[in-house]
Amino acid sequence: MGEILALVEARLLTALGEPDARAAVTFLGTDRIEVLRFTDGDVVRYATLGMSAQPMADPTAALADPVKGPRAELVLSVRAGLADTDKVLRPLAVLAASPQVEGVIVAPGASLEIGEPLWPGAPFSSVLVAEPGGLVEDLEMDAPMEPVRFLPLLPMTHNEAAWKRVRGAQELQERWLSHGTDLRDPLRGSVPLD
């Protein structure tokens, strides 16, 4: 486990540079989850470290495979200085622990619900899991382990999350794109959904 996380951290540092802050959260019955903060100009990126220590298991499986299964870490990018986004550390750790706690598999297209604002005053309490590979490349592992994928998170307003449940992730992303939505704006409103 420690060897995997060392490789994951090295991949994050190669892609994003040195973190300027890190915090660790431990939930009862789970492994420790760290959240690293990287600042790149006017963008702050938060990346989890610890979610990939164990493969995500199918919740219907009788026994979780300790080696095989998808592995991932989460990455959230927001514009710096517009909101107190550093308070997102605990919600991000909660999301990263959800495969261990709730037995879910986090994959592109999924919605993850926090149940509270991502940070104080945030219009978002859920995120859409986007496709990996753009910001941080997948980390190949020795067989039979699957690669570690670095999944971008896109904050969703309540209306966007409800619309996504009905219409799907692809249509929401197309709506954001057609309206030129700045998904890194921590104060943005909901995209028009008429």
C-alpha positions as semicolon CSV with decimal commas, in nm:
position;residue;x (nm);y (nm);z (nm)
1;M;0,000;0,000;0,000
2;G;0,272;0,248;0,096
3;E;0,462;0,170;-0,225
4;I;0,153;0,244;-0,437
5;L;0,093;0,576;-0,262
6;A;0,458;0,676;-0,305
7;L;0,425;0,618;-0,681
8;V;0,094;0,808;-0,688
9;E;0,244;1,102;-0,502
10;A;0,542;1,106;-0,739
11;R;0,303;1,119;-1,038
12;L;0,112;1,409;-0,881
13;L;0,433;1,602;-0,812
14;T;0,557;1,541;-1,168
15;A;0,231;1,673;-1,313
16;L;0,145;1,951;-1,068
17;G;0,472;2,052;-0,897
18;E;0,537;2,069;-0,523
19;P;0,230;2,099;-0,300
20;D;0,212;2,414;-0,089
21;A;-0,009;2,250;0,174
22;R;-0,137;1,908;0,277
23;A;-0,386;1,778;0,528
24;A;-0,475;1,428;0,644
25;V;-0,815;1,295;0,745
26;T;-0,889;0,954;0,894
27;F;-1,239;0,815;0,923
28;L;-1,328;0,526;1,152
29;G;-1,257;0,198;0,977
30;T;-1,077;0,351;0,677
31;D;-0,724;0,421;0,566
32;R;-0,589;0,774;0,601
33;I;-0,670;1,010;0,315
34;E;-0,446;1,308;0,245
35;V;-0,541;1,610;0,038
36;L;-0,258;1,800;-0,129
37;R;-0,295;2,159;-0,247
38;F;-0,108;2,284;-0,552
39;T;-0,113;2,649;-0,660
40;D;-0,050;2,729;-1,026
41;G;-0,094;3,100;-1,094
42;D;-0,460;3,184;-1,034
43;V;-0,568;2,818;-1,013
44;V;-0,562;2,603;-0,699
45;R;-0,573;2,227;-0,739
46;Y;-0,664;1,985;-0,464
47;A;-0,565;1,620;-0,512
48;T;-0,642;1,325;-0,288
49;L;-0,376;1,075;-0,187
50;G;-0,484;0,748;-0,029
51;M;-0,797;0,652;-0,222
52;S;-0,588;0,436;-0,460
53;A;-0,425;0,234;-0,181
54;Q;-0,703;-0,024;-0,216
55;P;-0,885;-0,119;-0,535
56;M;-1,250;-0,019;-0,552
57;A;-1,470;-0,326;-0,518
58;D;-1,802;-0,410;-0,674
59;P;-2,054;-0,363;-0,390
60;T;-2,241;-0,676;-0,506
61;A;-1,931;-0,898;-0,487
62;A;-1,924;-1,143;-0,198
63;L;-1,555;-1,079;-0,132
64;A;-1,342;-0,776;-0,226
65;D;-1,031;-0,861;-0,430
66;P;-0,727;-0,707;-0,254
67;V;-0,537;-0,661;-0,584
68;K;-0,771;-0,638;-0,884
69;G;-1,016;-0,356;-0,938
70;P;-1,013;0,009;-1,041
71;R;-0,795;0,254;-0,849
72;A;-0,832;0,631;-0,853
73;E;-0,751;0,962;-0,692
74;L;-0,959;1,280;-0,719
75;V;-0,849;1,622;-0,849
76;L;-1,046;1,946;-0,806
77;S;-0,935;2,271;-0,976
78;V;-1,076;2,614;-0,878
79;R;-0,981;2,977;-0,927
80;A;-0,778;3,110;-0,633
81;G;-0,878;3,398;-0,407
82;L;-1,251;3,413;-0,487
83;A;-1,378;3,190;-0,202
84;D;-1,250;3,002;0,103
85;T;-1,194;2,687;-0,102
86;D;-0,938;2,541;0,141
87;K;-1,238;2,424;0,345
88;V;-1,295;2,165;0,066
89;L;-1,028;1,941;0,222
90;R;-1,265;1,743;0,445
91;P;-1,542;1,703;0,181
92;L;-1,278;1,581;-0,068
93;A;-1,146;1,331;0,185
94;V;-1,504;1,211;0,244
95;L;-1,547;1,153;-0,130
96;A;-1,211;0,973;-0,151
97;A;-1,311;0,746;0,140
98;S;-1,651;0,660;-0,013
99;P;-1,528;0,344;-0,193
100;Q;-1,408;0,204;0,142
101;V;-1,701;0,330;0,347
102;E;-1,994;0,283;0,108
103;G;-1,855;0,025;-0,133
104;V;-1,903;0,246;-0,439
105;I;-1,694;0,250;-0,754
106;V;-1,609;0,608;-0,854
107;A;-1,596;0,635;-1,234
108;P;-1,634;0,903;-1,503
109;G;-1,994;1,017;-1,541
110;A;-2,081;0,949;-1,178
111;S;-2,224;1,208;-0,942
112;L;-2,085;1,229;-0,589
113;E;-2,299;1,403;-0,328
114;I;-2,155;1,569;-0,016
115;G;-2,480;1,679;0,149
116;E;-2,332;2,018;0,242
117;P;-2,155;2,298;0,052
118;L;-1,810;2,203;-0,075
119;W;-1,676;2,513;0,105
120;P;-1,847;2,796;0,300
121;G;-2,098;2,974;0,078
122;A;-2,041;2,739;-0,216
123;P;-2,338;2,689;-0,449
124;F;-2,220;2,328;-0,493
125;S;-2,281;2,022;-0,277
126;S;-2,206;1,760;-0,543
127;V;-1,955;1,696;-0,818
128;L;-1,952;1,529;-1,156
129;V;-1,663;1,288;-1,211
130;A;-1,498;1,373;-1,545
131;E;-1,277;1,169;-1,777
132;P;-0,914;1,127;-1,660
133;G;-0,595;1,178;-1,856
134;G;-0,591;1,550;-1,926
135;L;-0,415;1,701;-1,627
136;V;-0,248;1,398;-1,466
137;E;-0,180;1,088;-1,676
138;D;-0,289;0,746;-1,555
139;L;-0,025;0,564;-1,349
140;E;0,035;0,216;-1,490
141;M;0,076;-0,055;-1,226
142;D;0,223;-0,406;-1,245
143;A;-0,030;-0,669;-1,356
144;P;-0,277;-0,779;-1,235
145;M;-0,332;-0,433;-1,080
146;E;-0,524;-0,179;-1,285
147;P;-0,378;0,169;-1,348
148;V;-0,441;0,450;-1,101
149;R;-0,664;0,708;-1,270
150;F;-0,668;1,074;-1,164
151;L;-1,032;1,177;-1,193
152;P;-1,117;1,547;-1,231
153;L;-1,416;1,668;-1,028
154;L;-1,654;1,929;-1,170
155;P;-1,868;2,104;-0,906
156;M;-2,243;2,097;-0,977
157;T;-2,518;2,323;-0,842
158;H;-2,834;2,157;-0,704
159;N;-3,019;2,229;-1,031
160;E;-2,734;2,092;-1,243
161;A;-2,717;1,775;-1,033
162;A;-3,094;1,722;-1,069
163;W;-3,075;1,787;-1,444
164;K;-2,782;1,546;-1,478
165;R;-2,982;1,270;-1,304
166;V;-3,253;1,306;-1,569
167;R;-3,051;1,390;-1,882
168;G;-2,710;1,234;-1,812
169;A;-2,352;1,353;-1,768
170;Q;-2,282;1,397;-2,139
171;E;-2,572;1,640;-2,189
172;L;-2,473;1,843;-1,883
173;Q;-2,114;1,871;-2,007
174;E;-2,239;1,976;-2,352
175;R;-2,460;2,240;-2,187
176;W;-2,162;2,375;-1,991
177;L;-1,952;2,384;-2,309
178;S;-2,218;2,554;-2,524
179;H;-2,263;2,829;-2,260
180;G;-1,888;2,878;-2,203
181;T;-1,926;2,792;-1,833
182;D;-1,611;2,853;-1,626
183;L;-1,613;2,532;-1,421
184;R;-1,322;2,661;-1,210
185;D;-1,519;2,961;-1,085
186;P;-1,597;2,880;-0,718
187;L;-1,884;3,133;-0,716
188;R;-2,049;3,057;-1,052
189;G;-2,422;3,011;-1,083
190;S;-2,607;2,730;-1,252
191;V;-2,588;2,701;-1,629
192;P;-2,923;2,777;-1,804
193;L;-3,115;2,447;-1,813
194;D;-3,431;2,539;-2,008
